[in-house]
């Protein structure tokens, strides 16, 4: 029995994609979460109603083109970050079974070496 894991197809490309997403999100200094970490944010369910913001008391002032452009860029940035998060979650979901199998295989091998010296 060999201890070499079977390489996943295009795994180098996936790692490069993950790295570029991490850089896009600006998380260079953050460590990846552990598998035992939990998400602290509350995600609203589809059945829950979203809070309605209060109506503006004053009529909206005309927006200059530079402000509109900045708002558009901020909106696009938010959309890109959300898309990157979805891609990251898909990649994590795809790799989780492989990671679990590798951990189990290594634990079994380690136990075998410890129990049968």
Secondary structure, DSSP 8 states (H G I E B T S, - for coil): --------TTHHHHHHHHHHHHHHHT-TT-----TT----S----TTS--------SS------HHHHHHHHHHHHHHHHHHHHHHHHHHHHHHHHHHHHHHHHHHHHHHHHHHH--
